[in-house]
């Protein structure tokens, strides 16, 4: 079932578009920073993007996390079940018969793998084009420098962290996907949740509630490259996703198992 | 012990909202190796019945047994059933062949058990089988859908309007395929709103209207022994006089330029022969679909 799902979902336009967008960002960054380098020493990772290939990767990962990955993650998850309904293949899978739990499990796994892979794609492309443009140097950080070897491990952790930060809206899009036959609606729902979270998070008057928004801790992984090495925020960032994931997936599962499939 | 009935439906009811009864207290059973027709106008509840039969939607009340197994969503007994419900559905960016392979493998079975070649023979798509499904015409999709239902040589086929949207030649081919499968022992449940189709390929028929069963029985019983024929001749009054007293003609009614006959045992050719011998020219002769009359009559009774 899982192999079949990968065979169906991987080599298709949707996946190509998602990965192309994800890969395009670091390339665009590399070109624009090369052409127009940031002026003077800064204190943000954006200002240090030209420091090394890994620096560019850090910048790209920071940039995509706040919007593009919301779209790409929602695309993979929101299209999972509703896409089958749209094609008219859902009913045939269910009478094959494929157990509904197994179908959901396989669909979720494929969506998660694709979402994580898209995130990793940003990191890897960022490093490749960044190294080509700015060289293979130790990472320049606002508080010093990190050697390449050590930075690679930290980038791997950072990539997984950023991928996990999509969990809330990926789960939301997945839940909607079990409820509607319109893939677009489920994808838009996931994007909507991400965008609303971003907006609320940026309203100063709501600062006291910001710790509940799934996007609030999005950049907490920067601490991996700082001298202080505070990982508390990252831990909170990991935990804040959990209630969203549990609730959305539970509702999606419950709904789909009771559903009358008429599409 | 008699073999298990492929389908046994008892008091099946599906209520959508408080006042929408899609299927109302339906009971029927299908014998092994028979072709059973579910006949009714659009909206009669045929598709809803079929969806419940294969566990896609849950009955509000009543029960469905397939081969003596109470059907639940995703029940393993469905491995013995080939399904074409409403329209066929395929992954558009994959070829017809790939679609069938993935469909089969999704059920966790080996491709060897799929009898893919036999199904592909029936689909008869030629080289198009390796083209992406999104390039297929409606008829090609329908044939591929039938091939998909036939994968793994199922014991029971559930086909919802299998000939919809096909041209007459393709319809005939598919009907032949269905008859051949039944001859090999496959049980077939098919729905149709076409009386001629049911009359041609089904052994038994259940007529549905507004969710409930209006009539059920052997096609020959429902049709009855009489057949109705419509004639157009150059001299209707003379024809009425010739046929009115003839043996084997039960009733003659003048209808505009023509006349309608109820035949009781004599072939149509003999009717024409008698008229010609009496010097009356026959312009057209058409067999009326007897089931159509039965069908309309049954629905009419039900409305009252």
Interface residues (C-beta under 8 A of the other chain):
Chain A: X1 X3 X4 X7 X8 X11 X12 X13 X87 X88 X89 X90 X91 X92 X93 X94 X95 X96 X97 X98 X99 X100 X257 X258 X260 X261 X262
Chain B: X51 X54 X55 X56 X57 X58 X73 X74 X75 X76 X78 X79 X81 X83 X85 X86 X87 X88 X89 X90 X91 X92 X93 X94 X102 X103 X104 X105 X106 X107 X108 X148
